Amino acid sequence: MLVSLRDYEGVLKDLGKEYFIQNLQYVTDINAWAQDNNIRLSEPHQPMKLMADEGAGLIMVMQSDVTGEIDDVITNLGVRWALKDTATNMDKKLNSVKKRIIYCFLKEYARSVKRIGDDELVQDEWVLSEMESLGYFKE
């Protein structure tokens, strides 16, 4: 299934405002963009990359159209989460394209939060907590 992140631009802009990300940029292929700009992606399937620019502040670079990338990110989350909780099914918890895109956005942001560090599971816990507090699981 092809998903255009531009279709969710309103939600992404609202998230950006919440987390001081001033600029959303779309690229055709984030892997090619990263390679061209000598930037390491945090996760091979992550369709977003948070960047800091002195003049422009925080920028979220996003692949404009995605197919299975978002589902792969959620599958990886499910594998990690099984170490903590085998009862929660992440496919069911993140049961819409919108929730999955929000998860990807916040997951990429979580990597920049100093108190979280590089622990993927701690990042996941933070993201799910943020999604809960922002009301996305009530939809």
LINSULQUI-V180101 format. One record per pair of residues at least 12 apart in sequence whose C-alpha atoms are under 10 Angstrom apart, sorted by the first residue. I is the first residue (numbers start at 1). J is the second residue. D is the distance in whole Angstrom. If there is no record, write none. Layout:
i: [I;I]
j: [J;J]
d: [D;D]
This chain:
i: [1;1;1;2;2;2;2;2;3;3;3;3;3;3;3;3;3;4;4;4;4;4;5;5;5;5;5;5;5;5;5;5;6;6;6;6;6;6;7;7;7;8;8;8;8;9;11;11;11;12;12;12;12;12;12;15;15;15;15;16;16;16;16;16;16;18;19;19;19;20;20;20;21;21;21;21;21;21;21;21;21;22;22;22;22;22;23;23;23;23;23;23;23;24;24;24;24;24;24;24;25;25;25;25;25;25;25;25;26;26;26;26;26;26;26;27;27;27;27;27;27;27;28;28;28;28;28;29;29;29;29;29;29;30;30;30;30;30;30;30;30;30;30;30;30;31;31;31;31;31;31;33;33;33;34;34;39;41;42;42;42;42;43;43;43;44;44;44;45;45;45;45;45;45;45;45;45;45;46;46;46;46;46;46;46;46;46;46;46;46;46;47;47;47;47;47;47;47;47;47;47;47;47;47;47;48;48;48;48;48;48;48;48;48;48;48;48;49;49;49;49;49;49;49;49;49;50;50;50;50;50;50;50;50;51;51;51;58;60;60;60;62;69;70;70;70;70;70;71;71;71;71;71;73;73;73;73;73;74;74;74;74;74;74;74;75;75;76;77;77;77;77;77;77;78;78;78;80;80;80;81;81;81;81;83;84;93;93;94;94;94;95;96;98;99;99;99;99;102;102;102;102;103;103;103;103;103;103;104;105;106;106;106;106;106;106;106;107;107;107;107;107;107;107;108;108;109;109;110;110;110;110;110;110;110;111;111;113]
j: [66;67;68;65;66;67;68;69;64;65;66;67;68;69;70;97;101;63;64;65;66;67;26;47;62;63;64;65;66;97;98;101;24;26;62;63;64;65;64;65;98;97;98;101;102;24;98;101;102;24;60;98;101;102;105;102;105;106;134;58;59;60;105;106;109;134;58;106;109;57;58;59;50;51;52;56;57;58;59;60;109;56;57;58;59;60;51;56;57;58;59;60;61;48;50;58;59;60;61;62;48;49;59;60;61;62;63;64;48;60;61;62;63;64;65;47;48;61;62;63;64;65;62;63;64;65;66;47;62;63;64;65;66;44;45;46;47;48;49;61;62;63;64;65;66;44;45;46;47;48;63;61;62;63;49;61;51;108;107;108;111;118;73;76;108;69;72;73;66;68;69;70;71;72;73;74;76;104;62;63;66;69;70;71;72;73;74;104;105;107;108;61;62;63;64;65;66;67;69;70;73;101;104;105;108;60;61;62;63;64;101;104;105;106;107;108;109;61;62;63;104;105;107;108;109;111;62;105;106;108;109;110;111;112;108;109;112;109;105;108;109;105;104;97;100;101;103;104;91;94;97;100;101;100;101;103;104;107;90;91;94;100;101;103;104;90;91;90;90;91;103;120;121;124;90;91;124;120;121;124;120;121;124;125;121;121;128;137;128;136;137;137;139;136;131;136;137;139;127;128;131;136;124;127;128;130;131;136;127;127;123;124;126;127;128;130;131;120;123;124;125;126;127;128;123;127;123;127;122;123;124;125;126;127;130;123;124;126]
d: [8;5;7;7;6;5;8;10;8;6;5;6;9;10;9;8;10;9;6;4;6;9;8;10;8;7;5;6;8;10;9;8;10;8;9;10;6;8;9;10;10;9;7;8;9;9;8;9;8;8;10;10;8;7;8;8;8;8;10;9;9;8;9;10;10;10;9;9;8;8;7;9;9;9;9;9;7;5;6;7;9;7;6;6;6;8;10;7;8;7;5;6;8;10;10;9;6;5;6;7;10;10;7;6;5;6;8;9;9;8;6;5;6;5;9;10;10;7;6;5;6;9;8;6;6;7;9;9;9;6;8;8;9;10;9;9;6;7;8;8;7;5;9;10;10;8;9;9;9;10;9;9;10;9;9;10;10;10;10;8;8;10;8;10;9;9;9;9;10;8;5;7;9;6;6;10;9;10;9;9;10;7;7;10;8;6;10;7;9;9;8;8;6;5;9;9;7;10;7;7;9;9;7;9;9;7;6;4;6;10;10;7;7;10;9;7;9;5;7;9;10;9;10;6;8;10;9;9;10;6;7;10;9;8;10;10;9;10;8;9;9;9;10;8;7;7;9;7;9;10;9;8;10;9;10;9;7;10;7;7;8;7;10;8;8;8;8;10;7;9;10;9;8;7;5;8;10;8;6;9;10;7;8;9;9;8;10;8;10;9;8;9;10;9;8;7;8;9;9;10;8;9;9;7;8;9;8;10;9;9;9;9;9;6;9;8;8;9;7;7;10;8;6;9;9;9;9;9;9;6;8;10;7;7;10;7;10;10]
